[in-house]
Amino acid sequence: MGNLLYIIAVILIIGWLVGFIGYSAGGLIHILLVIAVIAIILRVIQGKQPI
């Protein structure tokens, strides 16, 4: 489950970067970034390496 959260976080960060450069999805991309950061923070709190 933790590995899945990390994969989702990476995908969301990549999506945010693409959206930030393209500026096509507006606020949705920033919401995805927040979700990705929360997933990474959860992994750190659980005591697992973020990378």
ChimeraX attribute file (.defattr): number of C-alpha atoms within 10 A of each C-alpha:
attribute: neighborCount
match mode: 1-to-1
recipient: residues
	/A:1	5
	/A:2	14
	/A:3	11
	/A:4	10
	/A:5	16
	/A:6	20
	/A:7	14
	/A:8	16
	/A:9	21
	/A:10	17
	/A:11	15
	/A:12	21
	/A:13	20
	/A:14	15
	/A:15	16
	/A:16	22
	/A:17	15
	/A:18	14
	/A:19	17
	/A:20	15
	/A:21	9
	/A:22	10
	/A:23	12
	/A:24	11
	/A:25	12
	/A:26	11
	/A:27	11
	/A:28	11
	/A:29	20
	/A:30	18
	/A:31	13
	/A:32	18
	/A:33	20
	/A:34	15
	/A:35	16
	/A:36	23
	/A:37	17
	/A:38	14
	/A:39	21
	/A:40	23
	/A:41	14
	/A:42	16
	/A:43	18
	/A:44	13
	/A:45	11
	/A:46	10
	/A:47	9
	/A:48	13
	/A:49	10
	/A:50	14
	/A:51	7
